[in-house]
Amino acid sequence: ALAKEKTAFEVASATPNTQAQQEKTNVVGMDEKTFSDIAPQKVLEKEKKQGLQIDFLHSVTKMAEVLGNGTDTQRLIIIMEVQQLLDHALEETTRLLLPVLCMHVHEWKVQLQLNAGEALLDVVHQKIPENTSKMISAAAFRVVNVARVDTIYETWGEILVSVLPNVKWTRDELVRVLALVDSHATRSSEVARKLAARVLGALSACLEPDEVLEHILDRVIKMCSDPHAEVRGMVTESLAFIGAALPIESTEEKVWPKLMSLMEDEDGRVNAATIRSVSSVLEKHKEKNGDSKLFVDLLPPVFMKYCEFSRKTAPEDQRTVNDDDYLVLEVFSEVFGNYLFSMYDHIKEDQTRKNIFKAFLGMATCNGPIIRRHCAYNVPGVSKTLGARFPLEMSNIVEFLSRDPDVETRWNLAAGIHETISLLSNPASVKVLFKCITNLLKDQNPLVRKNTLEHFEHVLKQFTKFPEYRTTANLAPVFENLSLLSEGNWRTQATLAVQLQKAANVIPPITLRSYVIPLMYRMAEESTFHVRKSAMGAVVESIRYITSQEQQDEIMKLFRVEWARGTIFWMRVAFLEAGFYAASTLSRKLFKRLFASQVLSLVDDPVPNVRLRLPQKPYAP
């Protein structure tokens, strides 16, 4: 009896629920067995078991024939090879294979359409001819026109909006395209309406401004009142493209009022999307129309409204504020710099500037890590506008962010630290900024240290403008931290060597002798050829800017003994690299005194690698 019960239970467990199976068939367009049969990981195994011929994979022409007339399994095998074909036979693939795929893809089953869409995503993100873009866009329209599955809309919608900006439509073609868009805009499916809104935005990038005004704007404005928030959010993003495409007068008169109404939307996601869309419009028109009504009259009240919002919301615990407020604050912190830079020239009242600074201060010191990341990203832009009025206060914010517990915040700050220091440095703030750069150079994360190092030359030159930082004693903390950087990967080491090479003229001679040259020797001994070559350039520049001839001769004597006459051949090759660099930068007189005789003596070196380096092309960094 127990055996019978167990058997019955196993049978019941192995039999799928009929209703659930039917629902999957309705949604995906195939049953479980068919779905499994064409799953990519099983296709090749099935081919081998059945002994089917796959010789068509050796010819793009045959692959095109099979793609049009073959089985689903064969089609999937070809689709799986598209990425390789794009890498090695792009022209033949776009000329022979893509037309067949585009002609038939709307007739295929859902899973094949998805696989084909994923393959085409790699195509549309490359530079392709206009006629190919038009062909792919036509195929995408056909697929989404018959689609009943959300993933099809998303995948092929992405393809469609990626190729549309590259397509030029005739008037008749545009009428047909807009008819297709209108049919999706009036469907009951939310996903279809989102696609329509997205396509309208993409179309504005391939049409002339008067065509956008005639054909696109009214359709998008009509969709602003859609009952679903996600559709309105997509409409907001499309308004950003339209506002950027239209002349500034049309943007002010017709686009801006709709953006303002969407900013008051009951859904926070729509508010946040609108804030970002306005930023895109500002970025497009700022350079040519910075004194227009948009920037002088329309933008400042909106910006100050959200500055007041951030002043009230940022001090709160971001873990407990409602989701909509947090989202709006997060997006506003992202675009804060662009808003501020766009309108700051038109702010005259000092109290208004103080309120703007307080808003940024609140966001930069709040307990929301993503908000602080955005503030760190915006620090150079905010420093350019607010730095002249609040140099010390901005410097304190920068130093605070350099100790932030979030590594991405410090990484963002380090990426623009050279610009920040050049904008904020003055006698009152230089000590705070020096502490900031010291914090970043000794950061526990190597990527933060590498970002800081990318423009180390500019940082040093800014500090050495101040008398107190022209001495070895005050610069010592920076060069002590460079030892940590020299222990990183070879790319970081090469960057360090190049930056010190460029900054040698502003580093005190005693610092060059005590810190830089020994550090370059150690890196050259322990790292790769590329690092060794860069380090030799830094050594030559360091010797060049040591003003005492006696000290130069002393350093060169040791350099010749340890490197030009070293027992390891690659050290002698490295000395030759130093000699070639010196020949390209030093005066003839100085090169002759320091390098010439020892470089030429290596023509008799016992190792061929050293002798062969002499007649080759001189130093090329």
N, C-alpha and C positions, 0 to 999 in steps of 0.2 A: 504493500500500500504506500509506504514511504517512497519507494522507487517510482511509483506511478505519479505521486504528487509532485516529486521533483521534476519528472519529465514534463508534466503539464506546466509547471512554473517556468521551466526553461523555454518551452515553446511560446508561452505567453510573453515572456520578456523579450524573446528574439523577434516577435512579430510587431512591426511598427503600428502605431495608432493610425487607423485609416483616415480619420479626419485631419490629423496633423500632417500625414503624408500628402493628402490632397492640398492642404494649405501651402506646403512647401512647393508643390508642383505649380500652384497658381502664382506664387510670388517669384519663383526663380525661373519657371518655364520648363522644368524637367523634373523627373522623379529622382530619388536617391541613387538608383543604379546608374542612370544616365549621367548624373552629376559626377559620380565616382569614376565612371568610365573615361571621362575627358579631363579629369584632374591632372594637372601638368606633371606631378611626380609619378603618375602611373602610366603615362602615355608610352614612354619609351620601353618600359617593361612589357607592356601589352604588345607593342610592335614586335619585340624580340620573340615572345612566346608564340605569336601567330605567324611568325616568319614573313611578315609583310616587307615589301621592297621600299626602301627609303632613298633610292638612288637620286630622286628628284632634288635632294638637298645639295647636290653638287653643281646645280645650275640655277641661276636666278630665273631664267626663262621657264624652265620646267616647274620651278616653285610657283611661278605666277599661274601656270596652267592648272596645277593641282589645287592652288588656293581657290580658283574659280569653280573647278569641277570635282574636286576630291571629297573625301569623307571628312567628318568633323575631327577625327583623330589626326588625319594628315594636315588639316588646316592648323590645328593647334601646334603641331610639331613645327610648322613653318613660322607661325607667330612667335614661338619660343626662340627662333633664330634671328628675329628681326634686329635685335640689338647688335649682334655680331655683324650682320649685314650692313648696318648703319656705320659701324666702325671701319669696315674694310671694303665695302662696295656701295657707298652712299649714292653715287650717280645712278647706277643700275637699279638700285632698290627704289629710288624715287621715280625712275622712268618706267620700270616694268612691273614691280610688285605692288607699289602703292595704288596705282589706278585700279587694279583688280580688287584689292582689299576695299577700296572706297566704293566700288561699284556694287559689291555684294554684301558688305558687312551688315546692312540693315535687315537682311534676310536670315541671318544666322541666329542660333540660339543665344540666350542671354549670357551664358558663361563665356562663349566664344567672343561675343561683343565686348565683354569686360576685358578679356585677354588682349583683344585687338586694340582696345582703347589704351590699355597700359603700355602697349608697344608704341602706339602713336604719340603718347606723351613725350617719349624720347625724341621723336621726330620734330614735333612742333616747337620744342625748346631749342632747336638748332636753326641756323639761318637757311631757309629754304626758298625756292623761287616763288613768285607771286601766283603763278598758275597752279603750283602744287598746293599752296595755301588755300586757294579757292576750291580746289578739288576736295581737300580734306574738310573744309567748312561745309561744302554741299553734303558730303557723307555724314558729317556730324548732325546736320539738320535732319537728314532722313532717319538717322538712328533715334534721336530724341523725339521725333514726330510719332514714332510707333512705340516708344518706351513706356513701360508700365512699372518699372522697378527704380527705386530711388538711386541706387548705385550707378545705374546707367546714366541717369540725368547728371549726376555729379561728375563722373568720369568724362563723358562726352561733352558735357557743358564746359569743363576745364579745357578740353581740346578746342572747342569752338571759340571761346574768348581768347585763347592764345594765338589763334591764326587770324582772327578777324582784323586786327590792326594792320596786317600785311596785305589785305585784299582791297582791290579797287572794283567797285560795282558800277555797272551801267544803270541807267535810270530804271529800265524794265526789271533788271535783276534785283535792284533795291526794293522795288514794289513787291516782288515775290517774297523776298526775305522778310520784309516788314509784315506781310500777311501771315507768314509762319510765326513770327514773334507775337503778333496779335492773337493768334489762335491759342498760344500757350498762356498769354496774359489773361485770357478769359476762362481758363480751365478751373475746375474746382480744386485740383491738386495744388497744394502749397509749393511743392518742389517745382512744378511746371512754371508757376508764376515767378518763383525766385530765379529760375533760368531765364525767363523773359526779361526780367529787370537787369540781370547781369549782362545779357547779350546787348541790350540797348546801350549800356555803358561802354561795352567794347566797340560797338558800331560807331560811337562818337569819335573814336580814335582814328577811324579810317575815312571819315567824311569831312567835307569842308564845313567851316562854321555856319554858312547859310543853310546847308543841308541839315546840319544838326538842329538848327533853329526850326526848320520847316518840318522835319520828319521825326525827330527823336524827343525833343524837349517836352512837347505836350503829352506824349505817351508816358514818359517817366513821371511827369507831374500828376497825371491821372492815377498812377499806381501808388502815389504817396499816401493815399487814403485806404490802402489795402487793410483788411481786418486782421491779418496775421503779422506779428511783430517781425518775424524773420524776413518776410518779404519787404516790409518797410525798411529794414536794415540794409537789404541788398539794394533797394532803390536809393538809399542814402549814398552808398558807395558809387553807384552809377552817376549820381549828381556831381560827385567829385570829378569824374572824367568829363562830364558835360560842362561844368563850370570852368574847367581848365581849357576846354576846346573853344568856348565862346569868347567873343570880345568882352572886355571888362564891363562895358555898359550893359550888355545883355545879362551878364552874371549878376551885376548889382540889381538890375530891375526884375529879373524873372527867377534866377536860381537862388539868390540869397534869401528871399522871403520864405521859400519852401524849406531851405536848410534851417532857418530859425524856427519854423513850426515843428520840424522834426526834432529840434533840440528840446522842445517842450513835450515830447512824446511821453506817454505814460509808462513806457517800457525803458528801463535803464540801458538795455543793450542798444536800442535805437539812438538814445542820447549819446552814448559813447561812440558809436559809429559816425554820428554826425560831427562830433568834435574832430575826429580824425579826417573826415571828408573836407571840412572847412580848412584844415591845415594843408591838404593837398591843393586846394584852390589858391590859397595864399602863396604857396611856394611857386606856383606857376606864374602868377601875375606880379609878384613883388618886384622883380628886376625892372620891368618896363613901366609898371603902373603904381609905383610906391606912393605917389602923392594923390592917388585917386580917392574918390568918396569911400570906396570899400575900406581902405586902410586908415583914412582920417576920421570918418564919422561912424561907419557901420561896425568895424571890428572892436574898437576900444571898449564899448559897453559890454560886449559879449565876454571879452577877455577878463575884464574886471569882475564880472559876475562869477566866473569860475575861480578867479583868485580868491574872492570872498568865500566861496564854497570850500576851497581847499584849506583856507585858514581855519575854518570851523571844523572840518572833517579830519584833517591830517593829525591833530593832536590826540584824537581818540584811538583806542585800541583797535587796530585794523582787523583783528580776529573777531570782533563783535559787531562791527558796523554792518548794516544790511548790504546785500550783494550788489544792488544797483549803485549805491553810493561808492562802494569800493571800486567797482568797474569804472565809473566815471572819473574817479580820482586817479586811477591807474592810467587811463588813456590820456587824461589831461597832463599828467606828469611826463608822458611820452612826447607830447607835442608842445609842451610849454615853451621850449626854446624857439621854435618856429613862430609861434604866436607873438612872443615878446620881440623877436628880431624884426618881425614884419611891421610893428606899430610903434616901437619905442621912440623913434624920432619925433613922433607927434604927441608925446607925453611931456607936458610942460610943468605940471605941479609936482613939487618934491614929495608931498604926502602920498601921491599916487605911486611914485617910485618906491617909497617905503612899504606900502601895502603889497606891491608886487614882490619885493624882496622877502617880506614876511611869509608870503604864500610859498615861495620857493624854499625858504628855510624850514617851514613846517613839513613840507613833503620830503626834503632831504634828511630830516631827522626823525621821521615817523618810524613805526615798527613794521611797516610793510616792505619786505625785501625787494619786490618787483618795482615798487614806487621809487625806492632809493636807487635801483639800477638805472631807471630812466633819468633820474636827477643827475646821476654821475655821467650819463651819456650827454646830457644837456649842459654840463658845467662849462665847457669852452664857449658856447653860444651865450649863456647867461653872463659869463665873465666879460664878454665883449660889450654887452649892453649895460650891465649893472656894476661892472668892475671899477669903472672910474668913480662912481658915487660911493660904493661900499667895498673898497679893496681889502681891508682887514677882515671885515665880516665874511666876505666871500672866501678869503684864504682860510678862515677858521672852518668853514663848511668843507672845503677841499681836504683839509687835514683830518677832519672828522671822518669823511668818507674813505680816506686812505687806511683807516683802522676798522672799516666796516667788517662785520663777521661774514657777510655774504661775498663769496669769491668773485661772482660775476659783477658785482658793484665795483670792486677794486679793479677788475679787469677793464671795465668801461672807463673808469677814471684814468687808469694808466695809459690807455690808448690816446688820450688827448691832453696828457699832463704837460707836454711841452708848450702847447698853445695856451693852456691855462696859466702857466707860470709867466709866459711872456706878456700876458694881458694884466696880471694881478701884481707882478713884482714891483715893489717900491720900498724905500727904507723902512717903512713901518711893518710891512707884511713879509719881508724876505725871510725872516727867521722861521715863521710859521710854514712857509712854502718849502724851505730847506728841510724841515722836519718831515713834511709830507713826502718829499722825494726819497728821503732816507727810509721812511716806512715802506714805500713801494719797492725799493731796491732790495730790502731784506725780507720781503713778503715770502711766506711759506709756499706759495703756489708759483711754480716756474713760469707759467703763462703770464702771470701778472708781472713778474720780473722782466720777462722778455718784452712785453709791451712797453714797459718803462724805458727799456734800453734802446728801443727802436730810434728814438730821437734824442739820445743822451747828449750828443754834441750840442744841440740847441739849449738843452737844460743847463749845461755847464757854462755856456756863453752868457746866459741870462744871469747866473749867479755871480760870475766873475766881473760883471759890470759894477758890483758893489765892493768897495775896498776891503771890507772885512772877509770877503770870500776869495781874495787873491792870495791868501796865505795857506800854507800846507796844514797848519794846525786846525783851521776851520773847515777845510775841505776833507780832512782825514776820514770823518765818518762815511762819506760817500765812497771813497776808494777802499776802505775796509770792507764795505759791503760788496764791492766788485769781486772780491775773492770768492764769494758765494756764487756769483754769476758765472765765474770761470769754471765752476764745477758742473755746469749744466750740459745740455746736449751740444753737439758740434755747431749747429746753426746759431744757437745763442752765443757760443764762444766767438764765432766768426763775426757776428753783429757787434759784439763788444769790442773786438779788435778794430773793426772799421770805424766805429764811433770814436774810440780813443785816438785813432789815427787822424780823424778830422778835427778833433778838439785839442790836439797837442799844443797848438799855438796859444791857447788860453790857460793851460794848466801850468802852475808854477814849476820852474825847473827842478827844484828839490823833490816835488811830488812825482815828476816824471822819473827821476832817478831812483827814488825810494819805493814807489808803488808800481808805476806803469811798466817800466822795463822788466823788472823781475817777474811781474805777472805775465807779460807776453812770453818771456822765456819758458815759464812753467807750462803755459798753454801750448806752446809750440812743441814742447817735448812730449806732452801727454795726449795730444789730439791728432786729428786727421791732417792730410796735406792741405786742404782748403783753409783750415784754421791756421796752420803753420805759415802759409803764404800771407794771409791777412795780418798775422801777428808780426811778421818781418816788416811789413809796411808800417805798422805802428811803432816798432822799434826804431826804424830809420827816422820817422817824424819826431819821435821823442829826442833822439840824439841831435837832430837838426835844431830843436828849440831849447837845448841846453846851452845857455849863453857863454859859459866858461869854456874856452878852448882846452884848458888843462883837464877839465872834467870830461869833455868829449873824447880826448885822447885816452884817458884812463878807461872809459867805458868801452871804446873801440878795441883797446888792447885785450881786454877780457873777452870781448865778443869774438875777436879773431882766434884767440886761443881755444875757446870752448866750442866754437861753431865752424870756423873756416878750417881749423886743424883738428876737428873732432874725430874720434875713432869710428863713429857711425856715419855711413855715407849720406843718409838723408839729412843729417845736420849740415853737411857741407853743401848739399843741394839747397837747403833753406838759406844758407849764407849767400848763395848765388842769387836767390830770389830777392834778398835784401839789397844786394848789389845792383840788380836790374832796376829795382824800384828807386834806389838812390840816384841811378843814372838818369832816370826820367824826371826827377824833382829837384835834386841839388844842383848847385852851380858846378861848373867844370872844376874850378879850383878846389872846392870842398870835396867833391867826389874823388878827385885825384888824391887828396890828402888822407881821406878816410877809407876808401874802398878799392881803388883801382889796382894797386899792386897785388893785393891778396886775391882779388877776383881772377886776375889773369894768371896767377900762379896755379890755379886749379885746372888749367889746361893739361897738366901732367898728372892729374889725379889717377890713382890706380883703378878706380871703379868707373866703368864705361858710362853709367847713368850720370855721373857728375860731369864727365868730359862732354857728353852729348848735350847737356843743358846749355853750355856756353854759346854755341852757334845758333841756338833757337831764338824765336821771337822774344824780344825784351818783355819786361814785366807788364802784364795786363790784368788789373784787378777784376 
